[in-house]
Amino acid sequence: MQSLSSQHENQQLQNRDMEMGRYEARITARLCVIFIALTQAGLRFMAVFAQPGVATTSKIYYLISIPFLILISAIVAIEYALYKKKGSKIAKYSPFVDFLFLLLFTAEWIITLYAALVKVSHKTDPPSYSVTAIFGFTSFGWRTLFQSFITQCWWLKAISPTIAVGLVMGYVVHYDPSQTLYTLIRGILQVLYIIVLFYFEDRIRLRMLLANVQQEKWMKINEFILNNIPENIMIFDRTGETKFINDYCQAFLQKYQCAENIKHFFTIITNLVQQTESGSNNPSDVFLIIYYPLIKID
């Protein structure tokens, strides 16, 4: 019973370590957000002060978006610095940070998209656009992918793109009401595509995670069983690399001071009869070598 309890505690510790490993990988990957946000802020300044023909309204919205980019960079930098200083203690604040991150990024996306929509003065109805305005729409690609750095929840990932598509739908309907039905159908389908893709991406990722956890679980069960067999058990692959040594055998090896050098252990064995059991001819398969009778050491 004590062994089972200890095994359960070890499993909990390993699960906690695995969760913290994923958290560390995520906030480390988020450092690229600083590069993206700062380069986007630079582009905003260029659009305001260096690009000719930009409407005043568009310039105002570009300037408004810059503080949002700076706040996003600051959040990422502060979160990473606190993690390095405090460690896993800040992980409990992760949902709040993700929500704040999502809120700021969504606001920045909508402001920037609206700035692109009004990038030229409305001298024509509907307004005409310069060629560079196309980039306001191609940014949908990287911004949608960017959601994976913000949150791991599939429906939260869909919020920002859905709002952006809704804004474009409203803008198109306003300037071309004769195409309202077509615009609504097209926009709703795009929102549906986004939701479906995020949902199934999440399902696939979850299935892969569960498969890995299940495999690790069975490996732990097998290890537990082998460790409770009072026999010397070693598992090797066909190249001779050690894959597993049970606790009973570890104690045996330590007795003869061979625990750190398995190859040396085999050099001092004599009068050994070997029997192998393998159901496959694949050289990469792992198989059990059974030695009998008792090992005789000089």
Secondary structure, DSSP 4 states (H G I P E B T S, - for coil): -HHHHHHHHHHHHHHHHHHHHHHHHHHHHTHHHHHHHHHHHHHHHHHHHTSTT--HHHHHHHHHHHHHHHHHHHHHHHHHHHHHHHGGGGGGGHHHHHHHHHHHHHHHHHHHHHHHHTSS---SSSPP--GGGGHHHHTHHHHHHHHHHH-S-HHHHTHHHHHHHHHHHHHHHHH-GGGHHHHHHHHHHHHHHHHHHHHHHHHHHHHHHHHHHHHHHHHHHHHHHHHTSSS--EEEETT--EEEE-HHHHHHHHHTT-TT-HHHHHHTEES-EEEEE-S---TT-EEEEEEES--EE-
